[in-house]
């Protein structure tokens, strides 16, 4: 399968806004139909009652407004065969209506389409549709689960009691023949390896605290795939792929496993001063890779964002084998 690897090395510079300040995101890729961004941690995606402004959405609208319209024009199209017998004025009307339809479907949207989201304190790749057909094309791939999203996460053992599964939660290892066998959670993180571990458990809002999610009886089916990349000093670096798209899916599933993400102020145990996790201001979760078919050429593309600076600095201080693995992925352009 041919994959066009489009990494963050092709990013444009952060563009200044009208006050001379850099936009709070980096452009990974941009064309008439598509915009792929690298979102920093601490930036809310969409306005809410708690964050009415200063969001990525606000910054994105400002960025696109400064850019203005591009030079895209509808392609020159031949008359349809069934038009040939129509009077000249009818043929002209049909041409005009077709051009109007193409502008509506492939012209720039007044407001771009954010078709997926990242949590406030998760950094990494976000895809934005710039035309109606591109938006539909991306939404359909998400619906069909054909888009591949990959995250880097660091976890450690020890989750709060409320995170324990309250419904069936399975942990299994996928074999070469695609069969699955049960595995104990502690065995998953005993060492790094090529095995794929699959987590399955329905996710719902916690009735005791609506801001977090749990594996519960009223939840929606959720499946998460993980590979252990490195293990050191009680930490494990994971390559994580959510196979479904539930709220807080990665964070909630890993907490239900008993290995929450380091630095997660919602799903992990309280931070103790002087411990390594106190060196993080947010959860160690970064969306580093996004693979999908690009509109309109249908080319299978993989977009990659380098690990955020704060997470890389934490690895360098506390998790040296994790640094080696991240650098290996970056140098090889590897998508596991």
Secondary structure, DSSP 8 states (H G I E B T S, - for coil): ---EEEEGGG-----B-TTS-B-SEEEEEE-SSEEEEEE-TT--SS--SS--SSSHHHHHHHHHHHH---S---------GGGTTS-HHHHHHHHHHHHHHHHHHHSEEEEEEE-----TT-EEEEEEEEEHHHHHHHHHHHHTT-SEEEEEEEEES-B-GGGS-SS-EEEEEE-TTS-EEE--HHHHTSS--S-EEEEEE-EEEETTEEEEEEE-TT-B--EEEEEEEEEETTEEEEEEEESS--TTHHHHHHHHHT--BTT-TTTB----TTSGGGG-SS-SEEEEEEEEEETTTTEEEEEE----HHHHHHHHHH-HHHHHHHHHHHHHT---
